[in-house]
Amino acid sequence: MSNNAGTTLPSPGQGRDGEGSIANSGLQASASAGREWPLWEVFVRSKQGLEHKHCGSLHAADAQQALQMARDVYTRRQEGVSIWVVPSALITASEPQDKAEFFEPAGDKIYRHPGFYAIPDEVGHM
């Protein structure tokens, strides 16, 4: 594959040297099987925020390329100070049908709610 400048770009799932450059996490097999680069989730921390927020997804051959593409796509107006890219295949999430199992057990622990504690007036609104 080559770009307009005449330089050769790696094929999907391959690094600059033509060898597989995707981490040993099984992503290479899935990338080369469909001849499609793996999907990466992009998180950006804004200048005003302390946390990274999910802002989208993109396909890239490796982590370095994903970072560069995320910078170009999601921080065009210099609104970010930090970018994380995570292979989508490595994200583990709870399922909607597991909602009760994950979140309802905390509901019976009433001592975790601040209503049982006296809050001094100096503290303000909580």
Backbone as a chain_set.jsonl record, in Angstrom:
{"seq": "MSNNAGTTLPSPGQGRDGEGSIANSGLQASASAGREWPLWEVFVRSKQGLEHKHCGSLHAADAQQALQMARDVYTRRQEGVSIWVVPSALITASEPQDKAEFFEPAGDKIYRHPGFYAIPDEVGHM", "coords": {"N": [[0.858, -1.168, 0.0], [0.587, 2.275, -0.747], [1.093, 5.794, -0.165], [0.171, 9.152, -1.254], [2.618, 10.433, -1.444], [4.354, 8.597, -2.37], [5.593, 6.863, -0.656], [5.84, 3.709, 0.973], [3.27, 2.286, 2.783], [2.41, 0.357, 5.706], [0.63, -2.743, 5.405], [-2.732, -3.402, 6.517], [-2.64, -4.403, 9.883], [0.051, -4.796, 9.977], [3.404, -3.727, 10.784], [5.804, -1.052, 10.289], [7.98, -2.36, 9.201], [6.827, -4.369, 7.812], [6.319, -6.595, 9.216], [4.195, -8.199, 11.662], [2.976, -5.935, 14.044], [1.338, -5.669, 16.154], [0.414, -5.961, 19.546], [1.033, -8.872, 21.624], [-1.544, -9.801, 22.166], [-3.438, -11.169, 20.808], [-4.59, -9.613, 18.958], [-3.435, -9.394, 16.462], [-4.113, -11.661, 14.974], [-6.88, -11.301, 14.611], [-6.829, -8.922, 13.2], [-5.443, -9.505, 10.827], [-6.974, -11.528, 9.793], [-9.412, -10.46, 8.846], [-8.29, -8.6, 7.289], [-8.323, -6.064, 8.264], [-7.624, -3.226, 10.201], [-7.249, -3.218, 13.788], [-9.762, -2.086, 16.143], [-9.655, 0.845, 18.074], [-10.256, 2.448, 21.154], [-10.701, 5.824, 22.073], [-9.601, 8.128, 24.466], [-9.7, 11.338, 25.879], [-8.145, 13.89, 27.755], [-9.223, 16.964, 28.802], [-8.17, 20.44, 28.893], [-9.365, 21.669, 31.042], [-10.276, 19.599, 32.616], [-9.864, 16.82, 34.945], [-10.087, 14.22, 34.43], [-9.976, 11.582, 31.993], [-12.003, 11.422, 29.106], [-14.172, 9.416, 27.177], [-14.083, 9.734, 23.731], [-14.446, 8.668, 21.253], [-13.872, 6.257, 18.564], [-11.417, 4.52, 16.563], [-9.769, 2.992, 13.736], [-6.6, 1.483, 13.631], [-3.226, 0.462, 12.868], [-1.357, -0.018, 14.925], [-0.497, 0.866, 18.364], [0.974, 3.287, 18.423], [0.351, 4.463, 15.955], [-2.384, 4.717, 16.37], [-2.414, 6.624, 18.439], [-1.375, 8.872, 17.075], [-3.304, 9.222, 15.076], [-5.56, 9.661, 16.671], [-4.852, 12.064, 17.877], [-4.896, 13.738, 15.612], [-7.585, 13.538, 14.817], [-9.28, 13.919, 17.101], [-8.305, 16.06, 18.627], [-8.091, 18.491, 17.259], [-8.429, 21.203, 17.673], [-6.722, 21.907, 19.674], [-7.694, 21.198, 22.201], [-7.103, 19.21, 23.997], [-4.976, 17.693, 26.543], [-3.923, 15.287, 27.094], [-3.884, 11.988, 25.786], [-5.384, 8.82, 25.632], [-5.221, 5.63, 24.17], [-6.891, 2.622, 23.681], [-7.011, -0.795, 22.923], [-10.016, -1.97, 21.63], [-10.713, -4.637, 21.866], [-9.61, -5.411, 24.25], [-11.081, -4.375, 26.294], [-13.148, -4.912, 29.021], [-16.449, -5.157, 29.973], [-19.388, -4.633, 32.001], [-22.478, -6.402, 31.604], [-25.753, -5.402, 30.487], [-27.799, -7.066, 31.513], [-26.679, -7.889, 33.878], [-27.017, -5.949, 35.722], [-28.402, -5.888, 38.231], [-26.861, -7.639, 39.803], [-24.396, -6.292, 39.899], [-24.914, -3.641, 40.851], [-27.078, -3.377, 42.679], [-26.51, -4.678, 45.188], [-25.133, -2.77, 46.76], [-27.127, -1.074, 47.561], [-28.357, -1.985, 49.898], [-26.674, -1.304, 51.908], [-26.917, 0.874, 53.943], [-25.374, 2.448, 55.569], [-23.454, 3.573, 54.027], [-24.408, 5.854, 52.939], [-24.5, 9.403, 53.215], [-26.504, 10.464, 54.845], [-26.714, 9.687, 57.483], [-24.886, 10.946, 58.995], [-23.697, 13.736, 60.818], [-23.206, 16.782, 59.313], [-20.99, 19.416, 59.425], [-21.82, 22.932, 59.376], [-19.927, 24.546, 58.142], [-18.904, 23.066, 56.084], [-20.57, 23.169, 53.911], [-22.629, 22.595, 51.009], [-23.349, 19.245, 50.303]], "CA": [[0.0, 0.0, 0.0], [1.407, 3.482, -0.745], [0.314, 7.022, -0.074], [0.385, 10.061, -2.37], [4.015, 10.854, -1.508], [5.106, 7.51, -2.963], [6.186, 5.984, 0.344], [5.058, 2.5, 1.199], [2.646, 2.173, 4.087], [2.181, -1.043, 6.058], [-0.699, -3.303, 5.184], [-3.453, -3.497, 7.782], [-2.158, -5.445, 10.775], [1.498, -4.915, 9.89], [4.183, -2.567, 11.184], [6.573, -0.37, 9.247], [8.896, -3.293, 8.564], [6.053, -5.404, 7.135], [6.026, -7.664, 10.173], [3.098, -7.868, 12.568], [3.447, -5.095, 15.136], [0.305, -5.586, 17.165], [0.837, -6.634, 20.771], [0.772, -10.311, 21.69], [-2.831, -9.974, 22.828], [-4.387, -11.826, 19.926], [-5.155, -8.648, 18.022], [-2.87, -9.594, 15.131], [-4.9, -12.671, 14.272], [-8.152, -10.731, 14.183], [-6.581, -7.865, 12.217], [-5.053, -10.042, 9.529], [-8.019, -12.417, 9.289], [-10.332, -9.665, 8.048], [-7.482, -7.582, 6.62], [-8.794, -4.791, 8.778], [-6.904, -2.826, 11.405], [-8.078, -3.341, 14.995], [-10.476, -0.909, 16.616], [-9.098, 1.444, 19.287], [-11.106, 3.438, 21.832], [-9.904, 7.014, 22.337], [-9.968, 8.918, 25.636], [-8.953, 12.591, 25.88], [-8.287, 14.742, 28.939], [-9.266, 18.359, 28.376], [-7.369, 21.36, 29.697], [-10.096, 22.008, 32.259], [-10.685, 18.419, 33.366], [-8.877, 15.964, 35.589], [-10.31, 12.841, 33.997], [-10.052, 11.314, 30.552], [-13.363, 11.108, 28.676], [-14.239, 8.69, 25.91], [-14.56, 10.646, 22.695], [-14.717, 7.979, 20.002], [-13.114, 5.066, 18.187], [-10.776, 4.573, 15.259], [-9.009, 1.813, 13.34], [-5.182, 1.77, 13.422], [-2.397, -0.742, 12.821], [-0.713, -0.243, 16.216], [-0.785, 1.892, 19.36], [1.585, 4.554, 18.036], [-0.475, 5.032, 14.887], [-3.662, 5.101, 16.976], [-2.191, 7.901, 19.131], [-1.232, 9.944, 16.093], [-4.602, 9.444, 14.431], [-6.448, 10.247, 17.68], [-4.461, 13.471, 17.995], [-5.368, 14.447, 14.427], [-9.044, 13.519, 14.692], [-10.035, 14.338, 18.283], [-7.765, 17.246, 19.298], [-7.729, 19.431, 16.188], [-8.483, 22.589, 18.156], [-5.831, 21.962, 20.837], [-8.479, 21.15, 23.433], [-6.66, 18.124, 24.859], [-3.626, 17.717, 27.102], [-3.483, 13.9, 27.218], [-4.7, 11.051, 25.006], [-5.219, 7.384, 25.85], [-5.842, 4.734, 23.191], [-7.01, 1.281, 24.24], [-7.638, -1.713, 21.97], [-11.389, -2.309, 22.024], [-10.777, -6.061, 22.206], [-9.11, -5.627, 25.608], [-11.991, -3.767, 27.268], [-14.153, -5.803, 29.606], [-17.535, -4.336, 30.506], [-20.533, -5.36, 32.542], [-23.604, -6.569, 30.686], [-26.978, -4.807, 31.031], [-28.571, -8.023, 32.294], [-26.004, -8.081, 35.16], [-27.188, -4.715, 36.489], [-28.764, -6.181, 39.618], [-25.708, -8.265, 40.448], [-23.311, -5.34, 40.092], [-25.217, -2.361, 41.465], [-28.071, -3.394, 43.738], [-26.03, -5.05, 46.526], [-24.727, -1.594, 47.52], [-28.319, -0.393, 48.043], [-28.732, -2.409, 51.244], [-25.642, -0.848, 52.841], [-27.352, 2.251, 54.177], [-24.334, 3.199, 56.268], [-22.606, 4.238, 53.041], [-25.041, 7.105, 52.545], [-24.135, 10.439, 54.182], [-27.647, 10.936, 55.617], [-26.62, 9.259, 58.878], [-23.777, 11.655, 59.62], [-23.901, 15.176, 60.985], [-22.251, 17.524, 58.499], [-20.866, 20.771, 59.951], [-22.288, 23.989, 58.477], [-18.792, 25.111, 57.392], [-18.608, 22.229, 54.938], [-21.39, 23.613, 52.776], [-23.532, 21.609, 50.389], [-22.758, 17.955, 49.9]], "C": [[0.902, 1.228, 0.0], [0.497, 4.694, -0.678], [0.67, 7.924, -1.242], [1.842, 10.478, -2.533], [4.897, 9.761, -2.094], [5.772, 6.591, -1.959], [5.268, 4.809, 0.585], [4.54, 2.482, 2.626], [2.438, 0.705, 4.409], [0.769, -1.474, 5.693], [-1.419, -3.349, 6.516], [-2.93, -4.675, 8.596], [-0.658, -5.639, 10.716], [2.16, -3.616, 10.298], [4.941, -1.996, 10.01], [7.486, -1.331, 8.498], [8.17, -4.427, 7.849], [5.723, -6.569, 8.032], [4.867, -7.218, 11.046], [3.625, -7.064, 13.736], [2.423, -4.961, 16.237], [0.724, -6.435, 18.345], [0.404, -8.098, 20.781], [-0.564, -10.625, 22.359], [-3.856, -10.655, 21.938], [-4.996, -10.878, 18.916], [-4.656, -8.893, 16.604], [-3.695, -10.59, 14.331], [-6.212, -12.081, 13.768], [-7.942, -9.654, 13.129], [-6.256, -8.452, 10.856], [-6.13, -10.943, 8.947], [-8.993, -11.646, 8.396], [-9.614, -8.61, 7.23], [-7.964, -6.196, 7.013], [-8.021, -4.476, 10.043], [-7.818, -2.94, 12.616], [-8.689, -1.996, 15.397], [-9.871, -0.449, 17.941], [-10.11, 2.439, 19.848], [-10.215, 4.594, 22.259], [-10.485, 7.78, 23.517], [-9.085, 10.156, 25.655], [-9.22, 13.323, 27.19], [-8.211, 16.184, 28.47], [-8.413, 19.218, 29.304], [-8.042, 21.671, 31.035], [-10.364, 20.799, 33.15], [-9.525, 17.661, 33.983], [-8.984, 14.527, 35.103], [-10.299, 12.757, 32.472], [-11.49, 10.934, 30.226], [-13.309, 10.411, 27.329], [-14.799, 9.633, 24.853], [-14.785, 9.954, 21.359], [-13.819, 6.779, 19.781], [-12.466, 5.302, 16.836], [-10.046, 3.26, 14.998], [-7.566, 2.249, 13.09], [-4.401, 0.47, 13.503], [-1.762, -1.056, 14.163], [-0.996, 0.946, 17.136], [-0.232, 3.257, 18.96], [0.77, 5.238, 16.932], [-1.826, 5.482, 15.437], [-3.53, 6.423, 17.72], [-2.115, 9.063, 18.146], [-2.558, 10.262, 15.421], [-5.587, 10.085, 15.403], [-6.136, 11.724, 17.873], [-5.027, 14.27, 16.819], [-6.883, 14.571, 14.373], [-9.746, 14.181, 15.877], [-9.472, 15.547, 19.013], [-7.31, 18.274, 18.279], [-7.659, 20.867, 16.674], [-7.686, 22.776, 19.438], [-6.593, 21.95, 22.153], [-8.019, 20.07, 24.405], [-5.257, 18.318, 25.39], [-3.066, 16.308, 27.253], [-4.447, 13.014, 26.438], [-4.36, 9.638, 25.44], [-5.863, 6.671, 24.67], [-5.774, 3.325, 23.759], [-7.63, 0.376, 23.183], [-9.031, -2.122, 22.47], [-11.505, -3.759, 22.476], [-10.33, -6.34, 23.638], [-10.003, -5.02, 26.685], [-13.007, -4.803, 27.715], [-15.207, -4.927, 30.271], [-18.634, -5.224, 31.08], [-21.637, -5.413, 31.491], [-24.859, -5.954, 31.303], [-27.791, -5.782, 31.88], [-27.933, -8.307, 33.659], [-26.151, -6.877, 36.082], [-27.489, -4.989, 37.962], [-27.576, -6.739, 40.389], [-24.611, -7.246, 40.779], [-23.68, -4.158, 40.97], [-26.222, -2.4, 42.608], [-27.534, -3.836, 45.092], [-25.603, -3.859, 47.373], [-25.934, -0.859, 48.104], [-28.714, -0.789, 49.45], [-27.699, -2.008, 52.292], [-25.899, 0.629, 53.128], [-26.304, 3.095, 54.893], [-23.393, 3.914, 55.297], [-23.188, 5.576, 52.578], [-24.792, 8.167, 53.605], [-25.29, 10.953, 55.035], [-27.564, 10.602, 57.089], [-25.525, 9.994, 59.644], [-24.121, 13.138, 59.724], [-22.807, 15.9, 60.219], [-22.185, 18.946, 59.046], [-21.3, 21.815, 58.91], [-21.168, 24.574, 57.624], [-18.5, 24.337, 56.117], [-19.392, 22.685, 53.711], [-22.266, 22.491, 52.261], [-22.774, 20.369, 50.0], [-23.841, 17.14, 49.25]], "O": [[1.914, 1.222, 0.7], [-0.672, 4.655, -1.062], [1.403, 7.504, -2.138], [2.263, 10.838, -3.632], [6.09, 9.987, -2.296], [6.447, 5.637, -2.349], [4.053, 4.913, 0.417], [5.311, 2.648, 3.572], [2.302, -0.115, 3.5], [-0.16, -0.667, 5.676], [-0.767, -3.336, 7.56], [-2.791, -5.788, 8.089], [-0.136, -6.56, 11.344], [1.574, -2.54, 10.18], [4.741, -2.411, 8.868], [7.744, -1.15, 7.308], [8.809, -5.345, 7.335], [4.937, -7.44, 7.661], [4.584, -6.026, 11.163], [4.612, -7.454, 14.361], [2.635, -4.196, 17.178], [1.318, -7.5, 18.175], [-0.486, -8.499, 20.031], [-0.681, -11.635, 23.053], [-5.035, -10.709, 22.289], [-5.827, -11.283, 18.103], [-5.377, -8.628, 15.642], [-3.947, -10.383, 13.144], [-6.612, -12.33, 12.631], [-8.786, -9.484, 12.25], [-6.737, -7.956, 9.837], [-6.198, -11.109, 7.729], [-9.359, -12.118, 7.32], [-10.254, -7.809, 6.55], [-8.004, -5.279, 6.194], [-7.787, -5.359, 10.868], [-9.032, -2.778, 12.492], [-8.193, -0.929, 15.036], [-9.608, -1.264, 18.824], [-10.741, 3.183, 19.097], [-9.106, 4.381, 22.748], [-11.685, 8.05, 23.575], [-7.871, 10.061, 25.472], [-10.35, 13.375, 27.674], [-7.246, 16.58, 27.815], [-7.989, 18.768, 30.369], [-7.367, 21.908, 32.036], [-10.654, 20.967, 34.335], [-8.368, 17.833, 33.6], [-8.089, 13.715, 35.333], [-10.576, 13.73, 31.772], [-12.126, 10.203, 30.986], [-12.513, 10.762, 26.458], [-15.846, 10.25, 25.046], [-15.267, 10.584, 20.418], [-13.101, 6.341, 20.68], [-12.893, 6.16, 16.064], [-9.743, 2.511, 15.927], [-7.325, 3.256, 12.424], [-4.843, -0.498, 14.121], [-1.632, -2.226, 14.522], [-1.65, 1.91, 16.737], [-0.903, 4.273, 19.14], [0.535, 6.445, 16.98], [-2.356, 6.511, 15.018], [-4.428, 7.261, 17.649], [-2.722, 10.111, 18.364], [-2.897, 11.428, 15.218], [-6.365, 10.956, 15.012], [-7.044, 12.542, 18.015], [-5.574, 15.356, 17.012], [-7.409, 15.593, 13.933], [-10.707, 14.926, 15.684], [-10.108, 16.028, 19.951], [-6.242, 18.867, 18.434], [-6.897, 21.665, 16.13], [-7.949, 23.703, 20.204], [-6.193, 22.61, 23.112], [-8.504, 20.02, 25.535], [-4.442, 19.011, 24.783], [-1.874, 16.139, 27.51], [-5.655, 13.247, 26.423], [-3.189, 9.294, 25.599], [-6.937, 7.068, 24.217], [-4.734, 2.889, 24.254], [-8.657, 0.724, 22.601], [-9.183, -2.568, 23.607], [-12.299, -4.076, 23.361], [-10.64, -7.399, 24.184], [-9.704, -5.143, 27.873], [-13.638, -5.476, 26.9], [-14.869, -4.042, 31.057], [-18.79, -6.386, 30.704], [-21.707, -4.564, 30.602], [-25.016, -5.982, 32.524], [-28.41, -5.374, 32.863], [-28.579, -8.907, 34.518], [-25.481, -6.797, 37.112], [-26.884, -4.376, 38.841], [-27.328, -6.333, 41.524], [-23.974, -7.339, 41.828], [-22.853, -3.704, 41.761], [-26.204, -1.499, 43.447], [-28.076, -3.39, 46.103], [-25.7, -3.923, 48.598], [-25.778, -0.091, 49.054], [-29.353, 0.001, 50.144], [-27.853, -2.354, 53.464], [-25.198, 1.509, 52.628], [-26.345, 4.324, 54.828], [-22.617, 4.773, 55.713], [-22.509, 6.341, 51.892], [-24.866, 7.862, 54.795], [-25.068, 11.816, 55.884], [-28.294, 11.194, 57.883], [-25.269, 9.693, 60.81], [-24.75, 13.712, 58.835], [-21.621, 15.662, 60.446], [-23.212, 19.62, 59.126], [-21.158, 21.594, 57.707], [-21.415, 25.045, 56.514], [-17.918, 24.877, 55.176], [-18.897, 22.584, 52.588], [-22.599, 21.557, 52.99], [-21.684, 20.442, 49.432], [-23.593, 16.012, 48.824]]}, "num_chains": 1, "name": "protein.A"}
